[in-house]
Amino acid sequence: MRITPKLQAAFYSWVDKALTAPIPQGTVAFHFNLYEGKRSFHVQLIGSDQFSRDDSDWPCHEMLTTGEDIFELPHSVVGKKWEDCLELAKAAVVEYMNDGGKASVLRASNGVGVGLVVGDVEVVWEASAA
């Protein structure tokens, strides 16, 4: 499963912009938070000063956030089920980490996760496993 090429290109641009800002010293990991909206799922990127596969609260320690500058994944493209959106978002992040303009910023961290803000964190990249 993957999002449309047009939406993927827009996602790349959004992540590039988010990672162009200075990364606060002490940021060791990144997480793509997913929120449910009325017509879309919202994606927010945060940087954290913590990372642990064993502690799903590590994304709560924000050093960097895109805040209200979210990326939207429309229900018309990704569907209304959060499970489907999560799978598509994970695929989009993994694809970005392979080809994205600022992917090296993410790969320089200890880990990258994706997940619903009220759910479990799914680690899609970890430095120790690379």
C-alpha positions in Angstrom: 0.0 0.0 0.0 1.2 3.5 -0.8 -0.3 7.0 -1.2 -0.6 8.5 -4.6 2.5 9.9 -6.3 1.1 13.4 -6.1 0.4 13.1 -2.4 3.8 11.5 -1.8 5.5 14.4 -3.5 3.6 16.9 -1.3 4.6 14.8 1.7 8.3 15.0 0.7 8.1 18.8 0.4 6.4 19.1 3.8 9.0 16.9 5.5 11.8 18.7 3.7 10.5 22.0 5.0 10.1 20.7 8.5 13.6 19.4 8.6 15.2 22.6 7.1 14.5 24.4 10.3 17.4 24.2 12.8 17.1 21.0 14.8 17.4 21.7 18.5 20.6 20.3 20.2 19.7 17.1 22.1 17.2 15.9 19.6 17.8 12.1 19.2 14.7 10.8 17.5 11.7 11.8 15.4 8.1 10.7 15.4 5.3 11.3 12.9 2.1 11.8 15.0 -1.2 10.9 13.4 -4.4 12.6 14.4 -7.9 11.8 13.2 -9.8 14.7 11.6 -13.3 15.0 10.0 -12.1 14.7 6.4 -8.5 13.6 6.8 -5.8 12.3 9.0 -3.3 14.9 10.1 0.4 14.3 10.4 2.7 16.2 12.7 6.4 15.7 12.9 8.1 16.0 16.3 11.7 15.7 17.4 12.4 14.1 20.8 15.3 14.1 23.3 14.5 10.5 24.1 14.2 7.2 22.2 13.4 3.7 23.4 11.7 0.7 21.8 10.6 -0.3 25.3 9.0 3.1 26.2 6.2 4.2 23.9 6.1 7.6 25.7 9.4 8.8 24.1 7.6 11.0 21.5 6.1 13.0 24.4 9.4 14.6 25.1 9.3 17.2 22.3 12.3 19.3 21.4 10.9 20.2 17.9 7.4 20.2 16.5 5.7 21.3 13.3 2.8 22.3 15.6 -0.2 23.5 13.6 1.8 23.1 10.3 0.3 19.6 9.7 0.2 17.5 6.6 -3.2 16.1 5.6 -3.9 12.7 4.3 -7.5 13.0 2.9 -10.0 10.2 3.7 -10.8 10.2 -0.1 -7.3 9.0 -0.7 -6.3 6.9 2.4 -9.8 5.8 3.6 -11.4 6.4 7.0 -9.9 3.5 8.9 -7.0 4.6 11.1 -5.3 1.2 10.6 -5.1 1.8 6.8 -3.9 5.3 7.4 -1.2 4.1 9.7 0.1 1.5 7.2 0.1 4.2 4.4 1.9 6.7 6.6 4.5 4.2 7.6 5.1 3.3 4.0 5.4 7.1 3.1 7.9 7.7 5.9 10.0 4.6 4.9 9.9 5.8 1.3 11.0 9.3 2.3 13.8 7.9 4.4 15.1 6.1 1.2 14.7 9.0 -1.2 13.8 12.2 0.6 15.9 15.4 0.4 16.4 15.6 4.2 16.4 11.9 4.9 19.9 12.1 6.2 18.6 14.2 9.1 16.2 11.4 10.1 18.9 8.7 9.6 21.3 10.6 11.8 18.9 10.1 14.7 18.6 7.1 17.0 15.2 6.2 15.6 12.0 7.2 13.7 8.5 6.3 14.7 5.0 6.6 13.3 1.8 6.3 15.2 -1.5 7.7 16.3 -1.0 10.2 19.0 -3.2 8.2 21.3 -1.8 4.8 20.3 1.3 2.7 20.1 4.5 3.9 18.5 5.7 1.8 15.5 9.4 2.2 15.0 10.1 2.3 11.2 13.9 3.0 11.5 16.4 2.5 14.2 20.1 3.4 14.1 21.2 0.3 15.9 19.5 -1.8 13.3 20.7 0.1 10.2 
